[in-house]
Amino acid sequence: MKILGADIIIECLKEQGVDTVFGYPGGQAIVIYDALYRARNEIRHILTSHEQGASHAADGYARATGKVGVCIATSGPGATNLVTGIATAYMDSVPMVAITGQVPTGLLGKDSFQEVDITGITMPITKHNFIVKDVTKLADTIRKAFAIAREGRPGPVLVDICKDVTATEMEYTPRTPGKDDYISNKYHEISGEEFEAAIKAINSAFRPVILSGAGVGIAGAEEEVRSLAESACIPVSTSLMGMGTFPGTHELFMGMVGMHGTKTSNYAVHNCDLFIAIGNRFSDRIVSKVSSFAPGAEVMHIDVDSAEVGKNISVDYPLVGNIKQILQTLIKGVEPKRDTEWISKVNAWKEKYPLKYNKSSEVLRPQYIVERLHELTHGDAVITTEVGQHQMWAAQYYKYTRFRQFVSSGGLGTMGYGLGACIGAQLGRPDKKVINIAGDGSFRMNLNELATAVEYKLPIIIALFNNRALGMVRQWQELFYDSRFSQTTIDRGTNFKALAEAFGAKGINVTHPDQVDGAIRAALSETDTPVLINFEIDKDDKVFPIVPPGAGINEVVDC
């Protein structure tokens, strides 16, 4: 059967199980959009307000569902508007396929209208990318893009398609996705001796600690981490991206580790004799001062990506491959332990150094808001965030019990990410209430996506922590730059309640703790309307604990 290249794209999306795409049309993608029109009953297209919103929505959809997110844009500025979203997905290992229109092959390299070398631009921030100039290669390229996005350590793949390719007829043969679509990663086969050494290290450790990262959730290895921790009586911390890979309500959970980690987590890592990192890349926000990180510990690193092992921290027991399978092998050899002296020490730290804040009944505190969100949603909401202080409060005070419940930009730290991600997550998980915890600085960057949420009748909640400042930078300016508040005050008189209502959403103002529960309950009751709750908080509220720049994580400050 001969069909247009644009229809081949659609058929390949259907092959891959895609039912939702996010995008914005344009001249070089017009044939693709014509095909989308014909397939409108099979693939739902979400028209965002901006291409960056489309990329963040595809990312949020992928993180919340585990499926590959898909976004589409035209050439030139349409394609470059995807770049921040692609980089965000790349840094956090999110499976995404970005499809861009390109000028016809005969106009390539001639500075044609809206021509840009998007494959060259995105080469450092994609797992792989393609430009398709030959319609005979189109179907296999799309299939390969999805396979690459999913396999091993996931990531974004860009497929740039020349307009004449989309408008040319070609024979199309349907195919079920399979392993022949790509060349799979070949992992170093872990020897029996390497497993034996790792098991011996776990069994002989007196003060072990597990760090559970996002790779645990991506591998579906949450139960294995829990089994290892419970069997060997090992306390567990998570990275920011690893939230939910170990239940936040579990007695062995210590909280997040690193710059804004709990004192318990940071002290445990500093004093441990075996540090077991699983599905984590040892970012600077976790390690801080390398020379003083877990100084008396041997390090075991379990990861799917060999490039991450030994990159930032020297490793004594490298185990590279399928995380779930590696843990299953280790668990078989682990000797059960109970009520160790180490656990008693960790529990004493928990009691002495809990997360804390000023709980004045007259002052609206952001930490209190997050606690009430957790309580009133029964801990079951999907939480997306922008980037800044509110992001850390969301990580610290909402107790996540499953992976894909916390959706946030970790590696790139993308302000403006959360609203698009919230839209994508809600479309991917219509069975869950999805809440975007946002700061007013981040929210301003992509607030135009409120129009998207309204158009598609999405009952998302934006919990806006409005302190009229770029809070995290301001906090650093006060603590480390002698209170020189350079360009961090953004008190521009914006009426966010009225703004939400102008878009067609519902707006609520909250200025006192007594109003919090009523506002949250009202927002939760909406079934087809976005709600923005404007929480007026103080610009001098700070995120604690914090590790000062240049200090070790054991030098964490909590007030």
N, C-alpha and C positions, 0 to 999 in steps of 0.2 A: 504494500500500500504506500503510495507516494503522498506525502504531506509536506507542508511548509516547515522550515526549520523552527519557526516559533512554536508550531504545534508539536514538534518533536520535543522541545523543551518542556511543554506542558505534560506530554505523555511520560517523559522521564521523571518529572516531579511526582506524577501519580504512581509510577512504578515504585518510587522510594517511600510511598505512604504519606506524602505531603498533602495536607488538607487546608493549610493556612499559610499565606505569604504576606509580607509587609512591604510596602513600596510606594513609589511616586513616579508617575509616567513622564515621558519626554520624547523628543523627536527620534532619537536613535533606538529607543525601546518601544516605539509605537506599534511595531508589528507583534512584539511579545504581548503587549497589552490588548491587541486585537484578539490574539489567541486566548488570553485570559478571559475576555468577554465571552467567547464561545464556550469556555469551560467554567463559567461562573457558578454553575450548579454542582460542580465537583471540587473546585478549589476556591476557598474564600480568600479574597484579597482585601487587606486592611489598608485603606488609604490614610497614611499618616500626614501630619502637617509639614514635615521636613524629613529629608532622607536620613539625617542622623537619628531622628525618632524611630524610623523604620529599622535601622540597624540595632538600636537598643531594644526595641520591641522583639525582634527576632532572637536576640541574645536572651532576654528575659523569658521568652517562650521556651527556648532550649534549656535554660537552667531549671525552670520550674517543672518541665516534663521529661527531660532526658532525651528528647527527640532533636533532630537537626533543625535549627531555625533557618528560615529563608527570607532574604530581603532582595528587592529588585530596584534598580535605579537606572536612569539614562546616563549618557556619557558626560564627560567634562565635569561641571560643577555638581551634577547629580551624583556621579561616582565619587568625587572627592569628599562630598558631604557624608559618605559612608565611612570614611577613613577612621575617625575617632571610635566609632562603634566596632569596626573590625579590630582595631588595636586593643580595645577593651576585651573583646572575646579572646584574642590571642593570648593576652597576659594571664587570663584566668582559665585557659584550656576549655573553651566553650565551642561545641560543634555548631558551625554555622556555614551556610553557603550563600555568598553574595553574588548575584547575577547582575551584570551591568551591560547596557547597550554601548556599542562603539560605532564610530563612523564607518562607512563602507570600506572594504579592503582597498579600493582604488584611491581613497583619500587619506589613507594612513601615512603619517610622516610628512604631511603637507600643511601643518598648522591649520587644519580645517576647523570650521565652526564647531565649538564644543568638543574638540579633540584633546584628549590628555592621555598620557601613557599610564593608565591606572595599574597595570600589572607591574610596571617599574616602581611606581609609588608605593604599592602595597607589598612588594616582595619581602621586606623585613618584618612585616606584621601579619603574614598569613602562613599557614602550614604549607600551603602550595597555592599557586595560581596559574591560570591558563588564559590565553587569548585564542579564540576560535576564528580562523579565517577560511575554513573549509567545512562545508556542511556535512561532508561524509564523516567527519570526526566529531560532530556535535554530540550525538547520543552517548558515545563512549566517554567523552569528556565529562558530561554531566554526571554519568554514573560513577566515574572515577572520583569526581569532586566529593560526592556524598560519602563514598567509601573512605577516602582520606580524612574527611572531617570527623568521621566516627571512630576510626580504628586507633588502637594504641592510646597515646595521649591525645585527646580530641583537640580540635582547633578550627579556625575559620579558613575557608577556601574561597577564592574569588574566581569567577568565570566571566571573562570579558568577551562579548560576542558581537562581531561586526554586523551591521544592519543588513547587508546583502545576504549574509548567511541565514538570518531569520526569515528572509523573504524568498529563499530558494527552495524548490521542492526536492525531496529526497525520500528514498525508500526507507520506511521505518519498520523495524521488527521488534515487537515487545520482548522484554526479557525480565525475568525475576532477578532481583539483586542477589549477588553471590560473591564468593571469595575471589572469583576471577576478575572482579572489577578493579583490583589493585594488587600490588605486591606487598604482602604483609610484612610488618617489622619482624626481623629475625633477632630474637633475644639471645643473649649469652645463656647457655644452659647451666643452671645452678647445680653444682656438684653435690653429692652426698656429704662430702667433707665440709663444704661451706654451710650446708644446713645444720650439720652436727655442731659446728663451731658456734653458729648463731643460737641454737637451742641450749648449748652449754652455757653461753653467756647469759641467757635469760634465767636459766635455772640457778646459776651461781650468784646472780646479782642480789645485793641486799637493799639497794635503793633505786629500783628501775622507774622510769617515767615513759609514758607513751605520748607522742604528739600525733594526733589524727588530723590529716589534711584533706583537702577536697578530693584528692586522688582516691581516697577510701570510698567516698560516695560515688565517684565516677565508675569505680570498679565494682560497685555493689557489694562492698566488703564490710559494711557496718556491723553485721552480726559476728563476723570473724574477729573484728577488733574488740567487740564487747566480750566475746568468748575468751580471747587471750587475756584481756584485762581482768576478768572475773576469775579465771582459772589460776592465773599467776599472782593475783592480788596486786595489780599495777595501777597506780593513779594515772588519770588521763587528762590531758589538755588538748585543746584544738586551736588551729589557726583561725583567722577570720573567715577564710573561705571554707574551712572545715566544719563550720557550725552545723550541728545536727548530725554529724557522722558518729557522734557518741552522745547519748541523751543528756541534755543539760540538767535533768532531774536525778541523774544516777549518783549514788553515794560515792563512786570513785571519780566523779567529774570534778575538776579543779577550776574550770573556767578557761578563758582565753589566755594565751601566753604571749609575751613580747612587750612592745612599747606601751600598750594600754591593757596588758594582761593583768590578772589578779596577782596580788603579792604571793598567794599560795602557789600558783603555777610557776611564777618566776623563781621563787625560793626553792621549789622542788627541783626545777631544772638545774639551778646553780649547785645544788647539793647532791644530785643523783650520781650513781656510779655506772648506770647504763641508760643511755638516751635512745629510745626507739622512735625514729621518725618514719611515719607511714604516709605516702602520698603527699609529700610536702617538699617545697623547694628551698627551705632555709632562707627566706627573704630577709632583708635588712630590718624589717619591722618586727621580726621574730628574734633575730640574733643580736641586733644592736652591736655591741663591741665584741668582735669575733674572738679576741684573745681571752676574754673572760666568760665565754659561753660554755656552760657545762664543763668547767675546768677539770674536774676529777672524774669525768665519765668517759667510757668507751661509747662510740656512736654506731648504731645500726640504722641503715637507711634502706627502706623498702620502697621501690618506686618502679613505674613502668618505663620511665625515660632515663636512659643511662647518662645523658648529658647533664642531668641534675645531680647525679651522685658524685660527691667530691668537689662540686663546683664552688661552693661557698664555705663548706665545713669539711674537714678531713674525716673520713669514714673508716671505721675498723671492720664493719661487717656489711659490705654492699650486697644487696639482694635485688637484682633487677629482673622484672618480668611482670606477669599477671599478679597483682597484689592479692586478690582473693585466693588464688591457688597457693601462693607463697605462705600466706597466713594459715591456710588449712594444713599445710605440711608442718609448720612450726608448732601449731596447737597440739598435734599428735604427740610431740615430744616434750611438751611443757609439763613440769611437775606441779601439781596443785599446791597452793599456799593459802593460809588463812591468818587473819589478825596479826600481821607483822608489825614489828616495831616501827618500820617506815610508814606504814599507813597511820599509825597512831600519831606520828610526828606531823604528817600531812593534815590530819584532822585537827590537830592542835593549831596549826597555822590557819586553817579555815575558820576556826572559832575566833581566833585572835585578830585576823585580818579580813573580815568580810567586806564586800563592796558596800560603800556607805555614802550617804549624802545628807545634807541638811533637810530634815523632814518637817520643816515648819508648816503648820496648817494654813498659814496666811500667804505663802509664797508659792507660785506655780513652778515646780521643778520638772525638768525634762525627764529625769530618771523616774519620777513618780508617774508621769504620763505613760512611759513604756511599760512600767509594772501594771498599770491599769489596763493597757491594751492587751497584755498577756492574760490577765485575769478575765477580762470580759470576752475575750475570744477563746477562752479555755485552752490557750496555748496552741491553737490549731490553725491560725492564720498563716498565709504566706506573706512574709515581710520583705519588701524591697526597700532600698535606701538610695539616697543621693550620697554625697561624700563629704565628710567633715565630722564635727562633734556629734551630731545626731546619729551618724553611722555607728560610732563607737558606743553611744548609749543604747542603741538598738541591739548591738552585739552583746553588751554586758547585762542588760536587764530583761530581755525576753528569753525565756528558756526554750531553746529549740530541741525538739526530740526526734527530728528526722531530717535527712539530707534533702535538699531542694526546697526547704522551707525559708531559708535566708538567701536572698538574691541581692548581691551587692558587687560593686566594682572594687576589687581588691588590689590587683597588681598595678593597674593604670591609675586608679583613683580618679575616675571620671565624674566631675561635677556635671549635672544635667542628665545623668544616666537613669535615675530612678523612675521617673514618670513613664518614659517609654518602656522600661523593663516591667513596670507594674501593669501596663496595658497588655504586653505580651504574655506575662504570667497569668493574668486574669483570663485571657482568651484560651490559654493552654490548660488552665485549671479552673473551669467555671464552677466546679464543685466546692471551691474554697473561697473564703473572703481574702482578698489581697489588699494589703495596706502599704502605701509608700510613705516611709518616715523620711521627711525632707527638711533641709535647712532652707531659709529664704534665699540665701545666696545661690545655692545650687538650683533651686526650683525656678528662679528667674531665667535660667539659661535655656530651658526647653519647655516652659509653661504652655507654649502654643499647642502642645499635645493634649491639653485639656479638651480642645475641640474634637480630637479623635475619640477620646473616652466618651464624650457626650454623644457624638454621632452614632457610636456603636452601642450605646446604652449600657456601659460597663459600670457596675456598682463598686468601683474602686474607692478607697478612702485615701486621701492625702492628709497625713498628720504633719502639718507644717509647723516646725519649731522656729518661730519667728523672733529672732533676737536683734534684728536690724544690724547685723554685722556678719562679716566672714569669720565665724566664731573660732575655728581651729587656728587660723593664722593669727587672729587677735590674741588668742590664748598664748601662743608662742611669743608674740611680741611683748606681752606683759611679763611672761616668766623669764624670757631669755634675751630680750632686746630693750630692757629698761622702759617698758610701756610706751614705746614709740609706735603709735597706732597709725602706721602709714597705709592709707587707702583701704582700710578694713571696716570702716563705718559705712553702711548702705541704708541709712534711714531716709528713704526717698518718698515717704508718705504714701506708699502703695496700700490701697484698701483691698486686701486679699479676699475678703468675703465678697465684696462687690465685684471683684475681678472674676471670681468663680461663677458668680451669678450671671455676669455678662456673657460667659461662655455657654451658659445653660446648665451649669452644675449647681449643686447646693453649697452654700457657704455658712459656716458657723464660727463665731468668735468666742474664744475662751481666755479669760484673764485671771481666774481664781480656781484653786483646787476643787472647790465645791461644784464647779461646772463641768469637770472632766468626765465623770461617768455618764452624765446626761447627754453630753455631746457625742461620746463614743457610741452609746446605745442608739441614739438617733441615726448616726451614720451606718451602723450595722444593720439597721432595719430597712435601709434602702435596697431595692432589688434591681433597679434599672437606671439609676442616676449616680454619677460620681459625686462624692462629698469632699469638700476641703474644710478641714478644721484648722483654723488659724489660732495656734497656741502662742500667746504672748509671753515669752520667757525673757529672763534677764541676760543682757549681752555679756555679763561677767561670770555666768555659770561656766564651769570648766569640766573637762574630762579628766577624771582621776580613776585609777592610778596612771602615772606617766613615767617613762624612763627618760631622763634628760639626755640631750644629744651628747654622744661620746661616752656615755656611761654604760656599764654592764647591766643586764636585766635584773640583777640582784640589787641594784641601786635604785629600784623603783620607788617613786614618791606617791603617797596617797592623799595629800592635802596641800 
